[in-house]
Amino acid sequence: MLGPVILAASRSDRMRRLISAAPVTKQVVDRFIPGEDVDDIVPVVRDLADNGLELTMDVVGEDITNPAQAAAARDAYLELVDRLKPLELGTRAEMSVKLSMFGQALEGGHELALSNVRPVVEAAAEIGTTVTLDAEDHTTLDSMFAIHEELRKDFPQTGCVIQAYLFRTEADARRLAASGSRVRLVKGAYKEPASVAYQGKQEIDRAYVRILRTLMEGKGYPMIGSHDPRLIAIGQELAHQAGRKLDEYEFQMLYGIRTDEHLRLAAEGHRMRVYTAYGTDWYGYFMRRLAEKPANLRFFARSMLTKG
């Protein structure tokens, strides 16, 4: 069970310094994070769009400790909106945000996060696209869902993420499926206690299928966040059973993982959205990618040994 160990390392300053200093780190990180600033990312957006893919953009950041940092995160997303506007991609290039970056964990954080994220959602709507609120650990979710509900009063296209490994998610899915909202379903990437979350892979996979069935049979727009071939096939079958057309749901995968599958699904006519992160504060995001999939860790360790 390396996942919890890696997640613990993601919060370690010592490990951050060690990994950041490794000569091979940048070339490996580039597999998952294709740039550090918006100038790096615009050509990536164009390339993915030219290949029939859609995107959701994430400006990575961790450890927001004061309101000024939260405001800087807001401004980084507003800059991204400005750079996306001339590309005229509409909803083919949306944005994903973590409310912790907008100050959610600070004093008065709920109101602060809402006040910071609203201008981003407004700006996104002005260029014909939208924003999805990423899920973080279970202690933040009541606030996230409340902000999601508030934003949808003026911007009903605002999406949110739910995590299959949490016990609460089946109830959350039933509520969201009836609302017409956009919902991304993922397995979950945070270390959660057994009191709130399934711990075994089979339990999590079974919960994922139950929840996805609820979303497919509902009135919302399901977004299948998975690289698992079995779950992708099940998602296609559930969509067929629910009578959904190809533009009434979508698949989402991370940049740099199963790229051939991205192209295959797009070629078959599916909406295939690539979760594309960029930024200088990449460490926490990178470590969570290693924790999610053992193959990612093997890839990194092999590169450390052969190139370092």
Salt bridges, closest charged atoms under 4 A:
ASP30 OD2 - LYS26 NZ 3.06
ASP39 OD1 - ARG83 NH1 2.60
GLU54 OE1 - ARG271 NH2 2.67
GLU54 OE1 - ARG273 NH2 2.83
ASP58 OD2 - LYS98 NZ 3.49
GLU62 OE2 - ARG288 NH2 3.15
ASP63 OD2 - ARG16 NH2 3.54
ASP75 OD1 - ARG74 NE 2.98
GLU94 OE1 - ARG182 NH2 2.22
ASP134 OD2 - LYS98 NZ 3.28
ASP134 OD1 - ARG184 NH1 2.60
ASP142 OD1 - ARG168 NH1 2.99
GLU150 OE2 - ARG118 NH2 3.85
GLU150 OE1 - LYS153 NZ 2.95
ASP154 OD2 - ARG118 NH1 3.34
GLU170 OE2 - ARG210 NH2 2.92
ASP172 OD2 - ARG168 NE 2.72
ASP172 OD1 - ARG175 NH2 3.37
GLU192 OE1 - HIS138 ND1 2.56
ASP205 OD1 - LYS187 NZ 2.98
ASP205 OD2 - LYS201 NZ 2.63
ASP228 OD2 - LYS187 NZ 3.52
GLU250 OE2 - ARG273 NE 2.64
GLU261 OE1 - ARG258 NH2 3.86
GLU261 OE2 - ARG264 NH2 2.65
GLU268 OE2 - ARG264 NH1 2.61
GLU268 OE1 - HIS270 NE2 3.80
ASP281 OD1 - ARG16 NH1 3.22
GLU292 OE2 - ARG289 NH2 2.48
